[in-house]
Each structure stands twice: as C-alpha cells, then as structure tokens.
Amino acid sequence: MRSKTPKMLHDLCGWPVVRWPVEAAKAAGADAVVVVGGPDRALEVRLADGDELAVQEVARGTGDAVKAAAAHIGEGTVVILNGDVPLITPEVIADLAKAHAERGAAATMVTMVLDDPAQYGRVVRDEAGYVLKVVEAKADGDATPEELALKEVNTGVFAFDGALLTRALDAVKADNAQGEYYLPDVLPILREQGHTVQAHVVEDFTVTLGINDRVDLSVVREQAQRRIHRGHMLAGVTIVQPTSTDIDVTVAIGQDTTIEPFTTLRGDTTIGSGCVVGPHAHVLDSTFEDDVKAGPYIHLRGQAVVRKGAKLGTFVELKNSDIGEGSKVPHLSYLGDADVGPTTNIAAANVTANYDGKNKHRTTIGANVKTGVDNTFVAPVTIGDGAVIGAGSVIDEDVPADALAIARPRQTNKEGYARRKG
C-alpha cells in the first residue's frame, strides 16, 4: 500500500478493510470472530466488543496465521476468511458452512473459474471431483505448466472441521519459493489421513476481490459503493445519480428520501424519511429528521442535527449545531456550536462567532426568531423567543424575548464627498 497505515485499516466506505469480512461473518451467524494480526496489535483498537485478536509474531504465510489462532479453534466448523478480501458476503459464508456440513468433508474451499487466473492458486481435482491440492502460482517454480493451465482457483475462503485442521497444521512444511506455510497445504495432508476435501464454486467474482495496493482498493471501493447504493434504493431511497454519490456503509437513510447528485454522506449520519439532500452536499456524522430539505452546497459536521421539516439552503455550513423543527437557514450562513429553536428564520449571511481564541462557546437562538441579513452572534449569547434582529447587527449581548435588537452604527451621508475627493 506504500502507507504508514496498515492495509487492513485503510478506509473502505466508512469501515476499515478488515471490518467488512468480520461483519459478514457475524451476519452469517458466526458464534465467535477471531482476527489474526501482527505483533504491533494495530488491529486490536478497531475490533468490536466480543471480537478477539490472535497475534502472529512473524508473518510466515496463511498457514502460520491460522496456527497463531489455534487456541481459539474448537471441534466444530471453522470458516477462514482473508482480511484483505472485504466483499465476501454473509450469503456466501452461510452457504459454504451449510455445504460443508451436508457433505461431511474435512475441508470445503470456495473456488472460482476465471478466464485469466493470474497468480491465484490453482485447484487440482481427482477423477471423482474431490480436491487433491492447491498449487500456488506466485513465483516461478511453484506450479507446473499443466497446473498453470487450470482455470479453477482458490479464493482463500475455507470451511474446516476445527479439530482436524489444528492437527493438520502441524504437518505443513514451508517447501515453496517463498519459504512460507500455506494454508491450502493442509488439504493433501487431510486426504492422506483418509478425509475428503470438497470445492464450493461461486460465480460472483466480486466477492473474492483482494486488496494489495491502492489500485485494488479503488476497484473494491467501486463495488462496495454499488452494494451500498443498491441496498438503499431497494429500501425506497432515490439516488438520482449513483455514479456521483458517495455513501458510507454506516449511513442510514429513510424511505422516500431523495439524494441529489454530487452528495457525500459519511460517518454516523442518519437521514429520515421524505428528505431531499443535495446536490453538492457534504454531510459527516450528522442527523436529518423527517421531511428536511437541505442543499445545494451544504456542509454539515460535528454531530449537527436538523429537526423535522427544517430547511437548509445554498452554501450553509453547520458544525455541532441543532436546528429546530420547521426552522429555516436559507443561504450563505455558518452556524457553529449553536442551538436554534423551532420555526425560526435565519437570514442570509449569518455567522456564529463561536471561538474566542482559547475556547468554543455556544449560541442559543430561541423559537420564532427572525434574524436579519448579515448578522454576527458573538458567543456565548442567547436570543429570546420571538426576537427580531436588525440587518447588519453584531450581537454580543443577550436579547430578551420579543425584543428588537439593532447593533450597528447609524448611517451618515457626506454630501458632495465623491466630487471633492475627485
């Protein structure tokens, strides 16, 4: 990846890469999830409660990685997934586990048939169709020309009988060009012990797309984004132009909401039903309740909340602010660390000056308030319910309810000034 960030922790539509297969395993019904990581324990901080980390002290191949987790493997079925193959689905995992149980095999591997197998390990079968072995194809000498001509490949996804797997791992040797212990090498060992190895073929190539560099990451991201869009659209959300819309996997969107083009929804963002968002909206870790109209060119961040029926117009930015039910912020305003009551109208070019150079302060604007164009609110300050603020005012003192506040110099006209100056 050529990065200070470990590959497994690169962002993929709102989750680190490694979380995708973890969540797929959970959705498929896994009783427990164990993630194998390096001695730096970098993955540990990104694991969810209940997930466990097994440490592989030295990176010596997939077989050694599984062996590092041997203490967590019981006698039932264990499914092995690659952390850098994030698009594996719960359906594929569940189907694999079911097929493994029904066939009574010691191991069942997920395979695919590819026109160009490239460096994927080749699956070698016997006359009866059982898997004999997997031959690696990463370096010269790993496979014969006949083996390289095979089209069926190993995807790196397996189901094993746990007890048989842990015993077979002890017999794996590193007699390959890389000097590594490969997990597929347990397959011929299991056969020599009198057990059968089955293949479970899948047709959707996207579920086995791996990530080795940032080019791969972009390809996987495109597929992941398509899945996210499809899920929302099938649930009743209109995404006008999916190819120009970015939505994280963590985003929740209600039915009959429309997402306009060039909109980005990130993080823990929730959008209610009947909303219109965008175009050119950027929303991070924020909430829209039902029937909100927001955009174009809006930017929300820092747990901003927009209540039911409120409206945000063009070029509005909110940061850690709460806009009340039915209120309007029509255009060209920045509200940071502000609480706005219901049915209030914030006029154009309003700004909350929330930072004094050391600390952030909040602005409180009550219900049914009408601000003027080009108002600045110097926090901390409170505007009472029903108050009216004159245009061009800088408000640095509290305004009582139902009062008119004007905070600007009186206009002075200098007759003939332009002629005298010329």
C-alpha positions as semicolon CSV with decimal commas, in nm:
position;residue;x (nm);y (nm);z (nm)
1;M;0,000;0,000;0,000
2;R;0,305;0,227;0,042
3;S;0,146;0,377;0,353
4;K;0,209;0,429;0,722
5;T;-0,142;0,289;0,775
6;P;-0,167;-0,092;0,781
7;K;-0,353;-0,228;0,479
8;M;-0,631;-0,373;0,694
9;L;-0,701;-0,030;0,843
10;H;-0,739;0,165;0,520
11;D;-1,085;0,313;0,490
12;L;-1,338;0,138;0,268
13;C;-1,666;0,331;0,255
14;G;-1,670;0,409;0,625
15;W;-1,522;0,089;0,770
16;P;-1,160;-0,024;0,783
17;V;-1,096;-0,300;0,528
18;V;-1,078;-0,572;0,794
19;R;-1,420;-0,491;0,938
20;W;-1,600;-0,592;0,620
21;P;-1,530;-0,966;0,642
22;V;-1,576;-0,952;1,020
23;E;-1,925;-0,806;0,984
24;A;-2,007;-1,052;0,705
25;A;-1,912;-1,341;0,933
26;K;-2,131;-1,208;1,211
27;A;-2,424;-1,158;0,976
28;A;-2,379;-1,517;0,855
29;G;-2,425;-1,641;1,212
30;A;-2,070;-1,691;1,340
31;D;-2,061;-1,775;1,710
32;A;-1,725;-1,601;1,752
33;V;-1,482;-1,400;1,540
34;V;-1,103;-1,410;1,579
35;V;-0,882;-1,171;1,382
36;V;-0,516;-1,262;1,326
37;G;-0,284;-0,963;1,331
38;G;0,081;-0,872;1,376
39;P;0,275;-0,817;1,699
40;D;0,213;-0,441;1,683
41;R;-0,153;-0,522;1,765
42;A;-0,258;-0,237;1,534
43;L;-0,587;-0,409;1,454
44;E;-0,688;-0,451;1,818
45;V;-0,817;-0,097;1,864
46;R;-1,055;-0,139;1,569
47;L;-1,217;-0,461;1,687
48;A;-1,570;-0,460;1,820
49;D;-1,664;-0,587;2,165
50;G;-1,655;-0,966;2,165
51;D;-1,408;-0,998;1,877
52;E;-1,067;-1,139;1,967
53;L;-0,716;-1,079;1,835
54;A;-0,469;-1,362;1,780
55;V;-0,110;-1,245;1,727
56;Q;0,110;-1,387;1,451
57;E;0,454;-1,293;1,578
58;V;0,624;-1,327;1,236
59;A;0,445;-1,313;0,900
60;R;0,519;-1,660;0,766
61;G;0,216;-1,729;0,548
62;T;-0,152;-1,807;0,577
63;G;-0,099;-2,147;0,737
64;D;0,111;-1,993;1,012
65;A;-0,151;-1,720;1,058
66;V;-0,424;-1,977;1,122
67;K;-0,191;-2,168;1,354
68;A;-0,150;-1,849;1,557
69;A;-0,524;-1,867;1,623
70;A;-0,526;-2,240;1,702
71;A;-0,613;-2,182;2,067
72;H;-0,943;-2,029;1,956
73;I;-1,041;-2,313;1,722
74;G;-1,278;-2,570;1,865
75;E;-1,406;-2,901;1,728
76;G;-1,691;-2,758;1,523
77;T;-1,685;-2,586;1,186
78;V;-1,438;-2,302;1,147
79;V;-1,452;-2,068;0,846
80;I;-1,128;-1,899;0,736
81;L;-1,154;-1,562;0,560
82;N;-0,886;-1,330;0,424
83;G;-0,894;-0,990;0,590
84;D;-0,798;-0,816;0,265
85;V;-1,092;-0,967;0,073
86;P;-1,364;-0,741;0,210
87;L;-1,652;-0,806;-0,029
88;I;-1,726;-1,158;0,090
89;T;-2,098;-1,171;0,169
90;P;-2,291;-1,329;0,457
91;E;-2,476;-1,539;0,198
92;V;-2,155;-1,693;0,060
93;I;-2,029;-1,768;0,412
94;A;-2,359;-1,923;0,520
95;D;-2,386;-2,130;0,200
96;L;-2,028;-2,252;0,248
97;A;-2,094;-2,360;0,607
98;K;-2,415;-2,537;0,503
99;A;-2,248;-2,720;0,212
100;H;-1,959;-2,821;0,436
101;A;-2,193;-2,968;0,695
102;E;-2,408;-3,150;0,441
103;R;-2,114;-3,316;0,263
104;G;-1,935;-3,426;0,578
105;A;-1,597;-3,317;0,441
106;A;-1,289;-3,238;0,646
107;A;-1,248;-2,921;0,441
108;T;-1,453;-2,727;0,190
109;M;-1,297;-2,450;-0,011
110;V;-1,460;-2,170;-0,207
111;T;-1,335;-2,169;-0,566
112;M;-1,395;-1,971;-0,884
113;V;-1,337;-2,037;-1,252
114;L;-1,154;-1,748;-1,417
115;D;-1,053;-1,690;-1,778
116;D;-0,728;-1,535;-1,654
117;P;-0,627;-1,693;-1,322
118;A;-0,312;-1,479;-1,297
119;Q;-0,134;-1,552;-0,965
120;Y;-0,427;-1,723;-0,796
121;G;-0,353;-2,069;-0,658
122;R;-0,480;-2,342;-0,894
123;V;-0,724;-2,607;-0,771
124;V;-0,624;-2,961;-0,866
125;R;-0,904;-3,222;-0,852
126;D;-0,906;-3,602;-0,879
127;E;-1,120;-3,810;-1,117
128;A;-1,411;-3,810;-0,872
129;G;-1,413;-3,432;-0,847
130;Y;-1,266;-3,407;-0,497
131;V;-0,993;-3,152;-0,432
132;L;-0,644;-3,301;-0,434
133;K;-0,449;-2,987;-0,356
134;V;-0,399;-2,619;-0,433
135;V;-0,085;-2,520;-0,622
136;E;0,046;-2,169;-0,565
137;A;0,134;-1,960;-0,870
138;K;0,303;-1,657;-0,717
139;A;0,657;-1,736;-0,824
140;D;0,844;-1,939;-1,083
141;G;0,865;-2,300;-0,979
142;D;0,553;-2,305;-0,763
143;A;0,344;-2,480;-1,034
144;T;0,399;-2,686;-1,346
145;P;0,282;-2,562;-1,689
146;E;-0,006;-2,813;-1,674
147;E;-0,115;-2,681;-1,337
148;L;-0,088;-2,320;-1,453
149;A;-0,326;-2,404;-1,739
150;L;-0,605;-2,482;-1,489
151;K;-0,882;-2,220;-1,464
152;E;-1,033;-2,306;-1,125
153;V;-0,868;-2,107;-0,848
154;N;-0,855;-2,088;-0,473
155;T;-1,032;-1,783;-0,329
156;G;-0,875;-1,816;0,014
157;V;-1,208;-1,891;0,182
158;F;-1,236;-2,228;0,360
159;A;-1,455;-2,423;0,597
160;F;-1,279;-2,688;0,810
161;D;-1,351;-2,936;1,079
162;G;-1,173;-2,749;1,357
163;A;-1,010;-3,045;1,529
164;L;-0,881;-3,193;1,203
165;L;-0,749;-2,854;1,091
166;T;-0,538;-2,790;1,401
167;R;-0,375;-3,133;1,377
168;A;-0,305;-3,098;1,004
169;L;-0,142;-2,758;1,052
170;D;0,139;-2,921;1,249
171;A;0,235;-3,123;0,939
172;V;0,252;-2,827;0,697
173;K;0,603;-2,751;0,563
174;A;0,746;-2,436;0,408
175;D;0,892;-2,606;0,099
176;N;0,798;-2,339;-0,156
177;A;0,969;-2,048;-0,328
178;Q;0,863;-1,803;-0,055
179;G;0,952;-2,027;0,239
180;E;0,604;-1,975;0,385
181;Y;0,346;-2,203;0,541
182;Y;0,043;-2,203;0,310
183;L;-0,299;-2,289;0,448
184;P;-0,401;-2,483;0,132
185;D;-0,118;-2,727;0,206
186;V;-0,336;-2,883;0,475
187;L;-0,566;-3,019;0,201
188;P;-0,338;-3,303;0,076
189;I;-0,250;-3,379;0,437
190;L;-0,617;-3,428;0,519
191;R;-0,655;-3,651;0,215
192;E;-0,358;-3,862;0,321
193;Q;-0,533;-3,907;0,653
194;G;-0,832;-4,052;0,471
195;H;-1,058;-3,745;0,470
196;T;-1,233;-3,577;0,179
197;V;-1,190;-3,220;0,056
198;Q;-1,475;-3,054;-0,132
199;A;-1,495;-2,743;-0,350
200;H;-1,777;-2,491;-0,332
201;V;-1,785;-2,289;-0,655
202;V;-1,914;-1,931;-0,657
203;E;-1,982;-1,727;-0,971
204;D;-1,975;-1,368;-0,846
205;F;-1,611;-1,268;-0,885
206;T;-1,656;-0,952;-0,676
207;V;-1,683;-1,148;-0,350
208;T;-1,323;-1,259;-0,385
209;L;-1,161;-0,934;-0,496
210;G;-0,848;-0,880;-0,288
211;I;-0,655;-0,568;-0,199
212;N;-0,278;-0,547;-0,243
213;D;-0,236;-0,182;-0,342
214;R;-0,436;0,137;-0,382
215;V;-0,542;0,046;-0,733
216;D;-0,705;-0,268;-0,594
217;L;-0,860;-0,060;-0,317
218;S;-1,025;0,171;-0,572
219;V;-1,169;-0,127;-0,762
220;V;-1,308;-0,279;-0,443
221;R;-1,443;0,059;-0,330
222;E;-1,641;0,091;-0,653
223;Q;-1,802;-0,249;-0,595
224;A;-1,870;-0,175;-0,228
225;Q;-2,033;0,157;-0,318
226;R;-2,259;-0,015;-0,570
227;R;-2,377;-0,253;-0,299
228;I;-2,446;0,033;-0,060
229;H;-2,643;0,224;-0,323
230;R;-2,839;-0,083;-0,424
231;G;-2,934;-0,154;-0,065
232;H;-3,068;0,198;-0,011
233;M;-3,254;0,208;-0,341
234;L;-3,421;-0,128;-0,280
235;A;-3,528;0,010;0,060
236;G;-3,707;0,304;-0,102
237;V;-3,441;0,575;-0,134
238;T;-3,397;0,766;-0,461
239;I;-3,033;0,820;-0,553
240;V;-3,058;1,037;-0,862
241;Q;-2,708;0,972;-0,994
242;P;-2,530;0,689;-0,810
243;T;-2,203;0,734;-1,000
244;S;-2,159;1,082;-0,849
245;T;-2,281;0,997;-0,499
246;D;-2,066;0,865;-0,211
247;I;-2,241;0,700;0,082
248;D;-2,062;0,525;0,368
249;V;-2,179;0,183;0,484
250;T;-2,252;0,343;0,823
251;V;-2,516;0,582;0,687
252;A;-2,888;0,523;0,749
253;I;-3,146;0,676;0,511
254;G;-3,525;0,669;0,546
255;Q;-3,783;0,576;0,285
256;D;-3,886;0,828;0,017
257;T;-3,577;1,040;0,069
258;T;-3,400;1,173;-0,241
259;I;-3,024;1,208;-0,261
260;E;-2,926;1,452;-0,534
261;P;-2,605;1,422;-0,742
262;F;-2,258;1,503;-0,607
263;T;-2,360;1,437;-0,249
264;T;-2,127;1,276;0,006
265;L;-2,270;1,115;0,321
266;R;-2,009;0,997;0,568
267;G;-1,967;0,851;0,914
268;D;-2,251;0,811;1,161
269;T;-2,501;1,006;0,954
270;T;-2,875;0,942;0,977
271;I;-3,131;1,084;0,736
272;G;-3,503;1,046;0,797
273;S;-3,785;0,982;0,551
274;G;-3,917;1,227;0,295
275;C;-3,599;1,437;0,286
276;V;-3,420;1,595;-0,010
277;V;-3,043;1,627;0,026
278;G;-2,814;1,797;-0,223
279;P;-2,697;1,843;-0,488
280;H;-2,336;1,904;-0,385
281;A;-2,396;1,825;-0,017
282;H;-2,132;1,701;0,225
283;V;-2,263;1,551;0,548
284;L;-2,045;1,394;0,819
285;D;-2,165;1,243;1,147
286;S;-2,490;1,438;1,141
287;T;-2,866;1,377;1,160
288;F;-3,159;1,487;0,948
289;E;-3,503;1,412;1,085
290;D;-3,802;1,354;0,853
291;D;-3,904;1,595;0,574
292;V;-3,586;1,802;0,579
293;K;-3,480;1,992;0,266
294;A;-3,105;2,052;0,256
295;G;-2,894;2,189;-0,025
296;P;-2,736;2,259;-0,262
297;Y;-2,377;2,315;-0,146
298;I;-2,422;2,243;0,222
299;H;-2,160;2,117;0,467
300;L;-2,258;1,952;0,797
301;R;-2,022;1,802;1,054
302;G;-1,965;1,752;1,423
303;Q;-2,296;1,587;1,517
304;A;-2,514;1,855;1,362
305;V;-2,888;1,789;1,395
306;V;-3,159;1,923;1,165
307;R;-3,507;1,869;1,307
308;K;-3,824;1,766;1,128
309;G;-3,937;1,988;0,843
310;A;-3,642;2,226;0,867
311;K;-3,471;2,371;0,561
312;L;-3,108;2,442;0,481
313;G;-3,041;2,646;0,169
314;T;-2,745;2,708;-0,056
315;F;-2,396;2,735;0,096
316;V;-2,497;2,667;0,455
317;E;-2,247;2,513;0,697
318;L;-2,336;2,365;1,034
319;K;-2,095;2,237;1,297
320;N;-2,219;2,082;1,622
321;S;-2,546;2,271;1,590
322;D;-2,913;2,185;1,639
323;I;-3,167;2,341;1,403
324;G;-3,521;2,331;1,541
325;E;-3,830;2,180;1,384
326;G;-3,959;2,383;1,091
327;S;-3,677;2,638;1,109
328;K;-3,502;2,778;0,803
329;V;-3,140;2,862;0,730
330;P;-3,188;2,964;0,367
331;H;-2,839;3,051;0,242
332;L;-2,482;3,168;0,293
333;S;-2,466;3,114;0,671
334;Y;-2,233;2,939;0,917
335;L;-2,374;2,819;1,247
336;G;-2,118;2,656;1,472
337;D;-2,199;2,539;1,827
338;A;-2,550;2,682;1,801
339;D;-2,896;2,577;1,921
340;V;-3,183;2,715;1,715
341;G;-3,541;2,675;1,831
342;P;-3,842;2,575;1,618
343;T;-3,991;2,790;1,337
344;T;-3,704;3,038;1,343
345;N;-3,579;3,206;1,025
346;I;-3,206;3,268;0,994
347;A;-3,149;3,524;0,718
348;A;-2,864;3,526;0,468
349;A;-2,500;3,561;0,575
350;N;-2,548;3,490;0,946
351;V;-2,245;3,372;1,142
352;T;-2,192;3,248;1,495
353;A;-1,854;3,362;1,625
354;N;-1,807;3,060;1,849
355;Y;-1,433;3,068;1,920
356;D;-1,257;3,326;2,136
357;G;-0,905;3,203;2,061
358;K;-0,900;2,958;2,351
359;N;-1,244;2,807;2,397
360;K;-1,560;2,730;2,199
361;H;-1,887;2,883;2,317
362;R;-2,250;2,818;2,225
363;T;-2,509;3,048;2,075
364;T;-2,873;2,991;2,171
365;I;-3,143;3,127;1,940
366;G;-3,497;3,070;2,057
367;A;-3,822;2,984;1,882
368;N;-3,990;3,208;1,622
369;V;-3,686;3,434;1,596
370;K;-3,629;3,639;1,281
371;T;-3,269;3,740;1,218
372;G;-3,159;3,997;0,965
373;V;-2,917;3,976;0,676
374;D;-2,550;3,986;0,776
375;N;-2,589;3,920;1,149
376;T;-2,298;3,801;1,363
377;F;-2,363;3,641;1,701
378;V;-2,061;3,660;1,936
379;A;-2,091;3,359;2,166
380;P;-2,182;3,297;2,438
381;V;-2,507;3,477;2,367
382;T;-2,879;3,396;2,395
383;I;-3,159;3,528;2,174
384;G;-3,502;3,502;2,334
385;D;-3,815;3,358;2,170
386;G;-3,983;3,581;1,915
387;A;-3,697;3,831;1,900
388;V;-3,611;4,025;1,583
389;I;-3,253;4,113;1,488
390;G;-3,185;4,409;1,262
391;A;-2,981;4,361;0,946
392;G;-2,607;4,413;0,975
393;S;-2,603;4,374;1,353
394;V;-2,322;4,228;1,561
395;I;-2,491;4,079;1,868
396;D;-2,264;4,029;2,170
397;E;-2,524;4,066;2,445
398;D;-2,835;3,862;2,523
399;V;-3,158;3,972;2,353
400;P;-3,483;3,940;2,553
401;A;-3,786;3,758;2,414
402;D;-3,994;3,959;2,164
403;A;-3,735;4,240;2,154
404;L;-3,587;4,415;1,850
405;A;-3,207;4,423;1,864
406;I;-3,006;4,662;1,647
407;A;-2,629;4,669;1,690
408;R;-2,474;4,880;1,416
409;P;-2,350;5,240;1,371
410;R;-2,607;5,492;1,249
411;Q;-2,572;5,578;0,881
412;T;-2,400;5,905;0,798
413;N;-2,414;6,060;0,447
414;K;-2,142;6,312;0,345
415;E;-2,293;6,532;0,078
416;G;-2,064;6,600;-0,221
417;Y;-1,787;6,377;-0,082
418;A;-1,719;6,197;-0,411
419;R;-1,680;6,518;-0,607
420;R;-1,446;6,671;-0,351
421;K;-1,233;6,360;-0,339
422;G;-1,204;6,351;-0,719
